[in-house]
Amino acid sequence: MAQVPWLRPKPGILPPSASELKLLHPGPEISLLWNSSMPSSDPQLKVVRDLITRALAGPLLPAQQQTILNLLKQDPKLVHHIGLQPDQLPALVEHTPVLAYEVLLCMLPNKKIHAYFQVLAQMELSLHSMEVVNRLTSAAELPTEFVHLYIINCINSCEGIQVGLSVPTGMLGLSKSICF
């Protein structure tokens, strides 16, 4: 069988609208925006990121903690670029509470701090988490919602402790200092 060519008319070209012309021929008014506050290949940032990653996995040596603390004191804005997510905060609190306190203190001016406070208020009660919250309440004005949520978590955790079990003395003292 011989194939018959399928005949169809060529589509016509529509005239471009004014908004389409801007896309075809961008004018000189288009400029690139660059965020100069973002660190590109800052060696200090790399050191802090590496040490924070280690701190999430386990305790750091005192010299390593001091390195991070010194770098954060030099440039507190580094904390916004280290890549710490709110769900990673409990690991940081349990392994290096001093570092967790300093990181949260540097993050206080940021609007995203509420997500970190939410995680901190809901994490399992421990001596380290209480130490971090106690230090934060002493150093800065914290949102009332966070403080109330944390106290409720403390009360619920204390109600769950069975009478006769040994409770660390430091935990009782810290719970009293946070609640009063």
For each residue, the residues with C-beta under 8 A, 3 or more apart:
1:
2:
3:
4:
5:
6:
7:
8:
9:
10:
11:
12:
13:
14:
15:
16: 20 21 24
17: 20 21
18: 21 22
19: 22 23
20: 16 17 23 24
21: 16 17 18 24 25
22: 18 19 25 26 27
23: 19 20 26
24: 16 20 21
25: 21 22
26: 22 23 30
27: 22 30
28:
29:
30: 26 27
31:
32:
33:
34:
35: 38
36:
37: 77
38: 35 81
39: 42 45 78 81
40:
41: 46
42: 39 45 46 78
43: 46 47
44: 47 48 71 74 75 78
45: 39 42 48 49 78 81 82
46: 41 42 43 49 50
47: 43 44 50 51 67 71
48: 44 45 51 52 68 71 72 78 82
49: 45 46 52 53 82 83
50: 46 47 53 54
51: 47 48 54 55 60 64 67 68
52: 48 49 55 56 68 82 83 84 92 99 103
53: 49 50 56 57
54: 50 51 57 58 60 64
55: 51 52 58 59 60 64 65 68 91 92 95 96 99
56: 52 53 88 91 92 95
57: 53 54 91 95
58: 54 55 95
59: 55 95 96
60: 51 54 55 64 65 68 95 96 99
61: 64 65
62: 65 66
63: 66 67
64: 51 54 55 60 61 67 68
65: 55 60 61 62 68 69 96 98 99
66: 62 63 69 70
67: 47 51 63 64 70 71
68: 48 51 52 55 60 64 65 71 72 99 102
69: 65 66 72 73 98 99 102
70: 66 67 73 74
71: 44 47 48 67 68 74 75 78
72: 48 68 69 75 76 78 79 102 103 106
73: 69 70 76
74: 44 70 71
75: 44 71 72 78
76: 72 73 79 106
77: 37 80 81 106
78: 39 42 44 45 48 71 72 75 81 82 106
79: 72 76 82 84 103 106 107
80: 77 107 110
81: 38 39 45 77 78
82: 45 48 49 52 78 79 103
83: 49 52
84: 52 79 88 89 92 103
85: 88 89
86: 89 115 116 118 119
87: 90 119
88: 56 84 85 91 92
89: 84 85 86 92 93 100 116 119 120 123
90: 87 93 94 119 120 123 124 129
91: 55 56 57 88 94 95
92: 52 55 56 84 88 89 95 96 99 100 103
93: 89 90 97 100 120 123 126 128 129 132
94: 90 91 97 126 128 129
95: 55 56 57 58 59 60 91 92
96: 55 59 60 65 92 99 100
97: 93 94 100 101 128 129 131 132
98: 65 69 101 102
99: 52 55 60 65 68 69 92 96 102 103
100: 89 92 93 96 97 103 104 128 132
101: 97 98 104 105 131 132 135 136
102: 68 69 72 98 99 105 106
103: 52 72 79 82 84 92 99 100 106 107
104: 100 101 107 108 113 116 120 132 136
105: 101 102 108 136 139 140
106: 72 76 77 78 79 102 103
107: 79 80 103 104 110 112 113 116
108: 104 105 113 140
109: 113
110: 80 107 113
111: 114
112: 107 115 116
113: 104 107 108 109 110 116 117
114: 111 117 118 143 146
115: 86 112 118 119
116: 86 89 104 107 112 113 119 120
117: 113 114 120 121 142 143 146
118: 86 114 115 121 122 146 149
119: 86 87 89 90 115 116 122 123
120: 89 90 93 104 116 117 123 129 132 133 146 150
121: 117 118 146 149 150 153
122: 118 119 149 153
123: 89 90 93 119 120 126 129
124: 90 129 157
125: 129 130 153 154 157 158 171
126: 93 94 123 129 130 171
127: 130 131 168 170 171 174
128: 93 94 97 100 131 132
129: 90 93 94 97 120 123 124 125 126 132 133
130: 125 126 127 133 134 154 171 174 175 178
131: 97 101 127 128 134 135 174
132: 93 97 100 101 104 120 128 129 135 136
133: 120 129 130 136 137 150 178
134: 130 131 137 138 174 177 178
135: 101 131 132 138 139
136: 101 104 105 132 133 139 140 142
137: 133 134 140 142 147 178
138: 134 135
139: 105 135 136
140: 105 108 136 137
141:
142: 117 136 137 146 147
143: 114 117 146 147
144: 147 148
145: 148 149
146: 114 117 118 120 121 142 143 149 150
147: 137 142 143 144 150 151
148: 144 145 151 152
149: 118 121 122 145 146 152 153
150: 120 121 133 146 147 153 154 178
151: 147 148 154 155 178 179
152: 148 149 155 156
153: 121 122 125 149 150 156 157
154: 125 130 150 151 157 158 175 178 179
155: 151 152 158 159
156: 152 153 159 160
157: 124 125 153 154 160 161
158: 125 154 155 161 175
159: 155 156
160: 156 157
161: 157 158 165 167
162: 165
163:
164:
165: 161 162
166:
167: 161 171 172
168: 127 171 172
169: 172 173
170: 127 173 174
171: 125 126 127 130 167 168 174 175
172: 167 168 169 175 176
173: 169 170 176 177
174: 127 130 131 134 170 171 177 178
175: 130 154 158 171 172 178 179
176: 172 173 179 180
177: 134 173 174 180
178: 130 133 134 137 150 151 154 174 175
179: 151 154 175 176
180: 176 177
